[in-house]
Amino acid sequence: MSFSSEVKQELAELTADKPCCRAALAYGLLEFGHAFTGSRMSLQTEHAAVAHLYSALAADVCGITPPAVQTLPRRGGFCIVSVEGDAPRARVLERFGHSPADLAVRLNRANLECDGCAPALLRGAFLACGAVSGYHMEFSVPYYNLCRDLLALLRELGFHAKQVCRKGAQVVYLKESEQIEDCLTLMGATNASLELMGIKMVKDIRNNANRVTNCESANIDKTVAAAAVHLDAVRKIEAHGGLALLPEELREVARLRLENPDMSLRELGETMDPPLSRSGINHRLRRIVEHADKLP
């Protein structure tokens, strides 16, 4: 089961305690379904639980006979549920303050009676036309004006939602993971939100570990490259008369580098008697390299 399916399963199992919130949930499911007009009113979904919730809420909130849920086995259990008949459709529209004569499908804010109604409506809208992955949540809305109304509602609730037209469909979407987590929590999908947070934490930890590993590898590469330059210089000096050619303070550093090719500058400095700082060791090694460069 995909993450989006898990979210819809969790949301479909929730109940709205207050009658107004239950009505807002029904409104979101019905209006954001495949069609919501006097001539057609239906929902098409891959989730049987969502289809049966649509039927149950339409009957309970609007006082109509429960619409039949049609399952299409050849399409992997795809479900279609439709409100049949002009009278039942008109009754649904009237219940939510609409009319079969409306020229455009718009969001009627009068159906949002309390603070819990907007989250309930969003839950219904997501069940009807939503999808979510780790870093993308969207509502594919069947009507342009309704899409604009949903965009405005999401922004009023503090979300940085955006709208795009994709293959003729109007889409409202969220991209930021924190925004998606907050929206899931607002709609009631707390388990899904926590799962998303957990996935993000694991990814962040893995990314941090990779950054540390890459940094350590880069430091090792630098140490090896620098040591190779130092060793070449010391061996060249040895081949042209020996380390006795070097001043006494450089001679010991050259001998230590030759005996400890894998040591870092800090470790070399700590081996000296008395100990030298990293910059002090680096300065002496640079003088050794300069001395070697002057040799033929």
Solvent accessible surface area in square Angstrom, and as a share of the most:
residue,aa,sasa,rsa
1,M,168,0.75
2,S,65,0.42
3,F,37,0.15
4,S,21,0.14
5,S,23,0.15
6,E,67,0.30
7,V,0,0.00
8,K,17,0.07
9,Q,73,0.32
10,E,29,0.13
11,L,1,0.00
12,A,14,0.11
13,E,118,0.53
14,L,59,0.29
15,T,107,0.62
16,A,14,0.11
17,D,137,0.71
18,K,101,0.43
19,P,116,0.73
20,C,24,0.14
21,C,13,0.08
22,R,73,0.27
23,A,9,0.07
24,A,0,0.00
25,L,3,0.01
26,A,0,0.00
27,Y,0,0.00
28,G,0,0.00
29,L,1,0.00
30,L,1,0.00
31,E,0,0.00
32,F,1,0.00
33,G,3,0.02
34,H,82,0.37
35,A,1,0.01
36,F,3,0.01
37,T,46,0.27
38,G,16,0.15
39,S,82,0.53
40,R,137,0.50
41,M,4,0.02
42,S,11,0.07
43,L,1,0.00
44,Q,72,0.32
45,T,8,0.05
46,E,129,0.58
47,H,38,0.17
48,A,53,0.41
49,A,37,0.29
50,V,1,0.00
51,A,0,0.00
52,H,102,0.46
53,L,29,0.14
54,Y,1,0.00
55,S,9,0.06
56,A,48,0.37
57,L,1,0.01
58,A,0,0.00
59,A,19,0.15
60,D,86,0.45
61,V,24,0.14
62,C,8,0.04
63,G,41,0.39
64,I,21,0.10
65,T,116,0.67
66,P,82,0.52
67,P,13,0.08
68,A,85,0.66
69,V,36,0.21
70,Q,103,0.46
71,T,71,0.41
72,L,40,0.20
73,P,110,0.69
74,R,244,0.89
75,R,148,0.54
76,G,74,0.71
77,G,26,0.25
78,F,28,0.12
79,C,1,0.01
80,I,40,0.21
81,V,0,0.00
82,S,28,0.18
83,V,3,0.02
84,E,128,0.57
85,G,33,0.32
86,D,103,0.53
87,A,77,0.60
88,P,43,0.27
89,R,25,0.09
90,A,33,0.26
91,R,138,0.50
92,V,0,0.00
93,L,4,0.02
94,E,133,0.60
95,R,101,0.37
96,F,2,0.01
97,G,56,0.54
98,H,27,0.12
99,S,45,0.29
100,P,80,0.51
101,A,82,0.64
102,D,70,0.36
103,L,186,0.93
104,A,42,0.32
105,V,18,0.11
106,R,119,0.43
107,L,16,0.08
108,N,38,0.20
109,R,101,0.37
110,A,78,0.60
111,N,18,0.09
112,L,37,0.19
113,E,130,0.58
114,C,36,0.22
115,D,141,0.73
116,G,29,0.28
117,C,0,0.00
118,A,12,0.09
119,P,19,0.12
120,A,2,0.01
121,L,0,0.00
122,L,0,0.00
123,R,26,0.10
124,G,0,0.00
125,A,0,0.00
126,F,0,0.00
127,L,0,0.00
128,A,13,0.10
129,C,20,0.12
130,G,7,0.06
131,A,42,0.32
132,V,8,0.04
133,S,56,0.36
134,G,27,0.26
135,Y,90,0.34
136,H,46,0.21
137,M,0,0.00
138,E,25,0.11
139,F,1,0.00
140,S,44,0.29
141,V,3,0.02
142,P,55,0.35
143,Y,51,0.19
144,Y,121,0.46
145,N,52,0.26
146,L,0,0.00
147,C,0,0.00
148,R,109,0.40
149,D,19,0.10
150,L,0,0.00
151,L,6,0.03
152,A,43,0.33
153,L,6,0.03
154,L,0,0.00
155,R,128,0.47
156,E,114,0.51
157,L,66,0.33
158,G,48,0.46
159,F,13,0.05
160,H,116,0.52
161,A,1,0.01
162,K,115,0.49
163,Q,41,0.18
164,V,63,0.36
165,C,79,0.47
166,R,100,0.36
167,K,202,0.86
168,G,68,0.65
169,A,37,0.29
170,Q,32,0.14
171,V,1,0.01
172,V,1,0.00
173,Y,45,0.17
174,L,2,0.01
175,K,114,0.48
176,E,94,0.42
177,S,14,0.09
178,E,108,0.49
179,Q,22,0.10
180,I,0,0.00
181,E,11,0.05
182,D,77,0.40
183,C,0,0.00
184,L,0,0.00
185,T,65,0.38
186,L,61,0.30
187,M,0,0.00
188,G,21,0.21
189,A,0,0.00
190,T,66,0.39
191,N,101,0.52
192,A,5,0.04
193,S,2,0.01
194,L,115,0.57
195,E,78,0.35
196,L,6,0.03
197,M,72,0.32
198,G,29,0.28
199,I,87,0.44
200,K,53,0.23
201,M,123,0.55
202,V,78,0.45
203,K,89,0.38
204,D,61,0.32
205,I,114,0.58
206,R,139,0.51
207,N,55,0.28
208,N,72,0.37
209,A,51,0.40
210,N,76,0.39
211,R,145,0.53
212,V,83,0.48
213,T,77,0.45
214,N,98,0.50
215,C,75,0.45
216,E,97,0.44
217,S,51,0.33
218,A,46,0.36
219,N,78,0.40
220,I,107,0.54
221,D,93,0.48
222,K,143,0.60
223,T,42,0.24
224,V,95,0.55
225,A,59,0.45
226,A,39,0.30
227,A,4,0.03
228,A,48,0.37
229,V,79,0.45
230,H,15,0.07
231,L,18,0.09
232,D,93,0.48
233,A,7,0.06
234,V,0,0.00
235,R,129,0.47
236,K,68,0.29
237,I,0,0.00
238,E,76,0.34
239,A,83,0.65
240,H,76,0.34
241,G,61,0.58
242,G,19,0.18
243,L,30,0.15
244,A,83,0.64
245,L,89,0.45
246,L,4,0.02
247,P,55,0.35
248,E,132,0.59
249,E,68,0.31
250,L,5,0.02
251,R,92,0.34
252,E,59,0.27
253,V,1,0.01
254,A,0,0.00
255,R,104,0.38
256,L,12,0.06
257,R,2,0.01
258,L,51,0.25
259,E,104,0.47
260,N,36,0.19
261,P,54,0.34
262,D,132,0.68
263,M,54,0.24
264,S,35,0.23
265,L,21,0.10
266,R,143,0.52
267,E,84,0.37
268,L,1,0.01
269,G,0,0.00
270,E,117,0.52
271,T,64,0.37
272,M,12,0.05
273,D,126,0.65
274,P,105,0.66
275,P,96,0.60
276,L,47,0.23
277,S,71,0.46
278,R,121,0.44
279,S,78,0.51
280,G,20,0.20
281,I,1,0.00
282,N,48,0.25
283,H,91,0.41
284,R,55,0.20
285,L,0,0.00
286,R,119,0.43
287,R,82,0.30
288,I,0,0.00
289,V,31,0.18
290,E,88,0.39
291,H,54,0.24
292,A,3,0.02
293,D,104,0.54
294,K,169,0.72
295,L,35,0.17
296,P,137,0.86
